[in-house]
Structure formats: C-alpha cells, structure tokens
Amino acid sequence: MDSTDRPEPDFIDIVRDEWGRSYPEIDTSPIEIVGRITRISSQALHQLDRALAPSSVTRAEFEVLCALARSDRPLRTSEVTAVTMVSGAATTKHVERLVAVGFVERERFERDGRVVLLRVTDAGREFVDRELPRRIERDQRLLAGLDDGERAVLAGLLRRICRNSDDADRI
C-alpha cells in the first residue's frame, strides 16, 4: 500500500500518534478501536442531547421512556435501572420528572401492593414515536457508505467487544 492508498488521518489517528510520541514504550493500538468507539458514542449522544433539548426531555429520561415503550409489560424501577445502566437514585429522579410531565405513570402490582410498576402513558408513547425515528435517522447517517455486508461484519465484531465489556463488568 503506498501513501496514496492510505485513508486521510482522523482525530483518533492524530491522538494515537501523539501518545506514541509521548509514550513510545506503550502499544497504543487499542486506541484505534476503543478510541473510535468512544468518540462515535460521544458524538452520537451529543447529537441526541441537541435533538431532545427543545422538548426539555433529557437523554437519560428518553432512555427511561424507551425502556418502558419497548417493554411488553410495565416494569419495576429496578428493571428500568438495569436496562438503562444508571443508578437507582437517578432512575427514580428521571421517573419523577417523567410522571410530572405526564409521560410515565405508576401503578401498584396487583399481587403485592408494595411493588410499584412503571408504564409509559399515551403522551409518552407519542413522544417516543416521534423521537425514536429521528434518532434512527441520525444513526443511519453515521453508517452511510457501509453496505449490508460491512454492517453485518461490524455488528458482529462490536457484539464480541460488548460481550468482553459485559464480562469485565461482572468481575
């Protein structure tokens, strides 16, 4: 491969080169992958924050709404916490706000009245129905230029990295 075949360096290439000069004894090759995953994630989340800003619904609140909207049943707060990966206290705070704006309602579990279940309201579902397709459109733009085969390979590789990350969390 000659220099004309090399892709133009991106931000992560520049960062890796800088680290390589500062710490030549360290293999910084993981930055090529994990750095890009982190950067893409940060940029995608920033885009979501900007898109949600006019609605006054935060990204974390949107994640709570999405967890409830895609569930086929009401969820306990602990279940929402598990799928959104935020603390229980933060989930409670987000739910309080979503209840106040009419996007989520609480109901008692019929077999144990001490248990509170969370359900997305019609207004909350309308919000998700409007915002989720917009989020998917932004994600589609991030994947522009990748054909179906490339997407499948990338998804498979990232799935393996996700499993590694999930396993590391359990240790």
N, C-alpha and C positions, 0 to 999 in steps of 0.2 A: 504494500500500500504506500503510495507516495503522498507527499504533503497535500496534493490537490484532492485526494480521496478522503482526507480526514474531515470530519464534521467541524463546523465552527465551534470553538470552545463555549461552553455555557458557564453560568455562575459557579456551579459545583466544580468544574474543571479548574477554574481560577482559584477557588478556595483550596482544593486539593494540592495544587502547585504551591500555594503559599505555605500550607502545612508541611509539604515536602521539603521546602527550603528551610523552614524553622526547625523541623524535627526529621532530618533525613534518615534517622535510625528506625523510625516507626513506619510500618506498612499502612499507608492511609487509603488503600484501595477500597475498604468498605464504605468510605465516604461517597464513592461513585454511585453506590446503590442507596444506602441508607440516607445519605445527604439529599439525594434527589427525591426519595420518598417523602422525607420531612419537608423539603421545600415545596413540593407539589401539594402536600397536605395543608401546609400553612397558607399557600396561595388560594387553594380551593375554599378553605374555611374563611379566609378574609373576604373572598367574593360572596360567600353565603352571608356573612355578617352584614356586608354592604347591601345586599339584596333584601335582607329582612329588616334593616334599620327603619324604613318608613312605617312598618307595621308595629314597631315597638316590641316585637317578639324577639327575644334573644336566640342565638343559635342553640344554646342549651335547652331553652324552652321548646324550641322547634323539635329538637331530638326527643324530648319527652312526648310531645304531640305525635310524632312519627311512630314512636314505640307503641303508643296506645292505638293509633289509627291502623297499624298493620296487624294488630293482635285480633284474633277472632273472639276474644273474651275480655272482660275487664281485668285489670292487673293490680296486684298489690304494689305498694310503693317499693318494696324490696325488689320486686321483679323489674320494675322500671329502672331502679338503680343498677341492677345487674346488666341490663342491656345498654344503658347509656354510659356506663363506666364513670359516673360521678358519685360523689359521696351521698350518703343517705340524707344528710342535712341539706345539701344542695338540692337534691331531688325534692325534698319537702318544700323548700323555698320556691322552686320553679313551679311546683304543683299549686301552691298557694296563689301565686300570681296568675296562673292559667285558670284557676277556679274563679278568681276575681274578675277576669275579663270574659268569662263565660265559655272558655274553650274546653274545660275539663269539669267533670262532676264527680263527686264522691258518692259511693253507696255502700251500705253495710252488707257484708257477706251473710247470706241467709242462714248458713249453718253455724256461724259464730259471729255474733253482733259486735265483737271487739275488733274484728278484722275489717279494715276499710279497703274497698276496691276503687280503682280509678277508671273512668270511662271518658272517652272523647265525646264531646257534645256535637250536635249538628253544626254549630258555628265553628268548632274546632276542626271538624272534618272538612268543611268548606275551605278553611284556611289551608289545610294540608293539600286538599285537592287543587288549590290554586298554586301553592308554592313548590310542591314536590316536582311537578313537570318542569318548572323553571330551573330547579336545581339539576335535574337530569339533563336539561339542555346545556347548562354550563359544563357539566361533566362530559357530555358528548363533544363539546368544543375542545376540551383538554385532550381528548383521544383522537382528534382529527388527524388524518393521514395514516392511521393504523387500519389495516384490513382485518377482516374477521379472524383469520388465522393468527395474525400478530396479537390481536386482543386476547385470543384464547391462550396463547403461549404466555403472554404477560400475566394474565389472570392466574394461570397455573403456578407460575413462579412466585407471584406475590402471595398466593394461598400458602405455599410452603413457608415463606418468610413469616406470614401471620401465625401459622402453627408454631414455629420456633418462638415467636414472641409470646404467644399464649402459654407455651410450656415454660418459658423463662419466668412468667408471672406466677406460676404455681410453685416455683422452687422456694 
